């Protein structure tokens, strides 16, 4: 079993199916709002940012445009090629460094530490999830900020129940045939929160991503009124119980406290 997943051979499909749809617009809207608000609480200086498993950098490119320095790391050479192309077109070459490597191979000795780490839709593609969070913790400066978005197993379970996919539920949400863009290790929110707490993080914010979209019965509404759908997503993303019904959960966490004892 591979410890990480590369999107080589699927980069075009990923970019089109994820970010070329209303689903992608919702993701960018929710995370963009969260990051904009986070930046307003930080000192007004250029930040050193790691986009860990960032693909072509859809969230880190806007941050670079604000003057921040970004190290974009991804396992996929195809994703990084797409990132370089987009970065060049936007005149942001001076703001970016690119690394093709597993996140787990990055060390403080080689990289130094970062003020902000983005890790979006990565955790669910990694077998040793607690280990990955530990690596990110080591790379983060004291009082640094972590922006973590993960595929929510509870949201997946609820969606499967609502859709009547009971065989899938009985199979513990394991499909007989692996889908190309279906994560192999959906995350249990309570488990992720516990790992973060053990590492000494203080969670400062949570947002659900696609808390309504995936449960909407009328597909025509999604197709014909996407702006309204996004407006409703933003209005409910931080409200319980909607947060934990999201297909993804975005967590903002500050590094600070000493790691909890086992």
Buried (B, 14 or more C-beta within 10 A) or exposed (E): EEEBBBBEEBBEEBBEBBBEBBBBBBBBBBBBBBBEEBBEEEEEEEBBBBBBBBBBBBBBBBBBEEEBBBBBBBBBBBBBBBBBEBBEEBEBEEBBEBBBEBBBEBEEEEBEBBBBBBBBBBBBBBEEBBEBBBBBBEBBBEEBBBBBBBBBBBBBBBBBEEEEBEEBBEEEBEEEEEEEEEBBBBBBBEEBBEBBBBBBBEBEBBBBBBBBBBBEEEEEEBEEBBEEBBEBBBEBBBEEEBBBBBBBBBBBBBBEEEEEEE
